[in-house]
């Protein structure tokens, strides 16, 4: 029996190596309408990823910054509940699929671990030691492959350390996290991964209830709001959501940012010389190549979005990638430019479902990029290796970042 590679299968199903530049097509569609009727997967020749129960629904894609913002800010009209029939099958009932007021209640219980104040502790105790150890291993080498050596492994190490999990469990832990979100490829494997993670976390949660520590699971066990605490199943659901959200997206966003800098050595040099550019550099990377380009909503009633009528029960793909490249909002949007005038982007979405881990993602990228700039002063593209190419439709990242360090 041939052993499967869930990482490769997820990448293939979401367009890795197939979809190189979706932004040209997004721009073409956007020149015709802010909201296009159709499925992006079909447009790019990728496998259909239909949510069970929506086979006969009409499908729309919000493309413009204005249209995407309108959909995301109107949770009453555009519900997140459709995720219950897709990701909810493997994650459980999590904040991903909740609408208000339930969503706010659970988000308030969870958010204390992800505040800016909490980031200071996670940064010093976990993120910096993990990143520095990995960059230490690269210092002195003449060549490195930054995805395999740094950006791919470090985010899952960070999540595991935040949860207080044994380092020896990391490879299996990471594999299950990817299998979990690959239900469109193999739903049975996704369900098995979901149960495996539940079984794995059950003993740990029980242990933390009797003897809490300072890790994130202990914080979830002890979290209380107006007398309400999270049940074990609610904690399991959040942990299953946290794994791919925390590991997959951060690995991709930090890889994309490094790709942009390596392709623009003048900007890399400017950042190396002036670290006050760090914040805007991170934001430009997120705008230019968000790691996740689309999310989904379900229309609860007939609605008008930027002049386009969307009927009740329609599935609405919210294209964060297209919105971040909307030329009516960003000048020369397809160009990576850390010096561009700052304008908010939608890589973390907006509204009630703005990414809960946005402070963690930004901090991790800051730590990784700072360590690379400090410890690898001669970092540059390897001229003997093909140009870096970012690919994918739903998830985007380069497949390799081979660099010279000497």
Long-range contacts (C-beta under 8 A, 24 or more apart in sequence): 4-186, 4-189, 6-175, 6-178, 6-179, 6-182, 6-185, 6-189, 7-175, 7-178, 9-182, 9-185, 9-186, 10-178, 10-181, 10-182, 10-185, 10-395, 11-392, 11-395, 13-46, 13-47, 13-49, 13-182, 13-184, 13-185, 14-46, 14-392, 14-393, 14-394, 14-395, 15-44, 15-46, 15-391, 15-392, 15-393, 15-394, 16-391, 16-392, 16-395, 16-397, 16-399, 17-391, 17-399, 18-44, 18-45, 18-46, 18-391, 18-393, 19-44, 19-46, 19-391, 19-392, 19-393, 20-389, 20-390, 20-391, 22-293, 22-321, 22-393, 23-321, 23-322, 23-325, 23-333, 23-334, 26-63, 26-319, 26-321, 26-322, 26-325, 27-322, 27-325, 27-327, 27-334, 29-61, 29-63, 29-322, 30-63, 30-64, 30-322, 30-326, 33-63, 33-308, 34-62, 34-63, 34-64, 34-66, 34-67, 34-305, 34-306, 34-307, 34-308, 35-60, 35-61, 35-62, 35-63, 35-64, 35-67, 35-305, 35-306, 35-308, 35-310, 36-60, 36-61, 36-63, 37-61, 39-317, 40-294, 40-317, 40-319, 40-393, 41-393, 44-393, 46-393, 47-184, 49-184, 51-82, 51-85, 51-86, 51-296, 51-315, 52-85, 52-86, 53-85, 54-82, 54-85, 54-298, 54-315, 57-313, 57-314, 57-315, 58-311, 58-313, 58-314, 58-315, 59-314, 59-315, 59-316, 59-317, 60-308, 60-310, 60-314, 60-315, 60-316, 60-317, 61-316, 61-317, 61-318, 61-319, 61-322, 62-305, 62-316, 62-317, 62-318, 62-319, 62-323, 63-319, 63-322, 63-323, 63-326, 64-306, 64-322, 64-323, 64-326, 64-328, 65-323, 65-324, 65-326, 65-328, 65-329, 65-346, 66-306, 67-305, 67-306, 67-308, 67-323, 68-318, 68-319, 68-320, 68-322, 68-323, 68-346, 69-323, 69-346, 69-350, 70-305, 70-306, 71-297, 71-305, 71-316, 71-318, 72-297, 72-318, 72-346, 72-349, 72-350, 72-351, 72-353, 73-350, 73-351, 74-303, 74-351, 75-99, 75-100, 75-103, 75-351, 75-352, 75-353, 76-100, 76-300, 77-299, 77-300, 77-301, 77-303, 78-297, 78-298, 78-299, 78-300, 78-303, 78-316, 79-297, 79-298, 79-299, 79-300, 80-297, 80-298, 80-353, 81-298, 82-296, 82-297, 82-298, 82-315, 83-296, 86-183, 86-184, 86-296, 87-181, 87-183, 87-241, 89-183, 89-187, 89-190, 89-191, 89-194, 90-180, 90-181, 90-183, 90-190, 90-191, 90-193, 90-194, 90-240, 91-180, 91-194, 91-237, 91-240, 91-241, 92-194, 92-198, 92-233, 92-234, 92-236, 92-237, 92-240, 93-233, 93-234, 93-237, 94-237, 94-238, 94-240, 94-241, 95-238, 95-241, 95-353, 95-356, 96-241, 96-353, 100-352, 103-352, 103-353, 104-352, 105-225, 105-228, 106-230, 106-234, 107-352, 107-356, 108-225, 109-223, 109-224, 109-225, 109-228, 109-229, 109-230, 110-220, 110-223, 110-230, 110-238, 110-356, 111-356, 112-219, 112-223, 113-162, 113-216, 113-219, 113-220, 114-356, 114-357, 114-359, 114-360, 115-359, 116-359, 118-359, 119-359, 119-360, 119-363, 122-158, 122-162, 122-360, 122-363, 123-363, 123-367, 126-158, 126-161, 126-162, 127-158, 127-363, 127-364, 127-367, 128-367, 128-371, 130-154, 130-157, 130-158, 130-161, 131-364, 131-367, 131-368, 131-371, 132-371, 132-375, 135-371, 135-372, 135-375, 135-376, 136-375, 138-375, 138-376, 138-405, 139-375, 139-376, 139-405, 141-405, 141-406, 142-404, 142-405, 142-406, 143-382, 143-402, 143-403, 143-404, 143-405, 143-406, 144-376, 144-402, 144-403, 144-405, 145-400, 145-401, 145-402, 145-403, 146-255, 146-258, 146-372, 146-401, 146-402, 146-403, 147-251, 147-255, 147-397, 147-398, 147-399, 147-400, 147-401, 148-400, 150-368, 150-372, 151-251, 151-254, 151-255, 151-258, 151-368, 151-401, 152-251, 152-255, 154-251, 154-364, 154-368, 155-246, 155-247, 155-248, 155-250, 155-251, 155-254, 155-364, 156-243, 156-246, 156-247, 156-251, 158-246, 158-250, 158-364, 159-242, 159-243, 159-246, 159-247, 162-215, 162-216, 163-204, 163-215, 163-216, 163-217, 163-239, 164-204, 164-208, 164-213, 164-215, 164-216, 164-217, 164-218, 165-204, 169-200, 173-200, 173-243, 174-247, 176-200, 176-243, 177-243, 177-244, 177-247, 177-248, 178-244, 178-248, 180-240, 180-243, 180-244, 181-244, 181-248, 194-240, 197-236, 197-239, 197-240, 197-243, 198-236, 198-240, 201-235, 201-236, 201-239, 202-232, 202-236, 205-232, 205-235, 205-236, 242-357, 245-355, 245-357, 246-357, 246-360, 246-361, 248-291, 248-395, 249-291, 249-292, 249-361, 250-291, 250-360, 250-361, 250-364, 250-365, 251-291, 251-397, 252-291, 252-292, 252-395, 252-396, 252-397, 253-285, 253-286, 253-289, 253-290, 253-291, 253-347, 253-361, 253-365, 254-364, 254-365, 254-368, 254-369, 255-397, 255-398, 255-401, 256-285, 256-288, 256-289, 256-291, 256-390, 256-396, 256-397, 256-398, 257-281, 257-282, 257-285, 257-286, 257-289, 257-365, 257-369, 258-369, 258-372, 258-401, 259-289, 259-388, 259-390, 259-398, 259-401, 260-284, 260-285, 260-288, 260-289, 260-336, 262-379, 262-380, 262-381, 262-388, 262-401, 262-403, 263-336, 263-381, 263-387, 263-388, 264-336, 265-380, 265-381, 267-336, 267-337, 267-338, 267-339, 268-379, 268-380, 270-338, 270-339, 271-338, 271-369, 271-373, 272-373, 272-377, 275-370, 275-373, 277-338, 277-339, 278-366, 278-369, 278-370, 280-338, 280-339, 280-342, 281-338, 281-369, 282-362, 282-365, 282-366, 282-369, 283-342, 283-345, 284-336, 284-337, 284-338, 284-340, 285-336, 285-365, 286-324, 286-345, 286-347, 286-348, 287-324, 287-330, 287-345, 287-347, 288-324, 288-335, 288-336, 289-336, 289-390, 289-396, 290-320, 290-321, 290-324, 290-345, 290-346, 290-347, 290-396, 291-347, 291-395, 291-396, 291-397, 292-320, 292-347, 292-394, 292-395, 293-319, 293-320, 293-321, 293-322, 293-392, 293-393, 293-394, 293-395, 293-396, 294-318, 294-319, 294-320, 294-321, 294-393, 294-394, 295-320, 295-349, 318-349, 320-346, 320-347, 320-349, 321-396, 376-405, 378-404, 378-405, 378-406, 379-403, 379-404, 379-405, 380-404
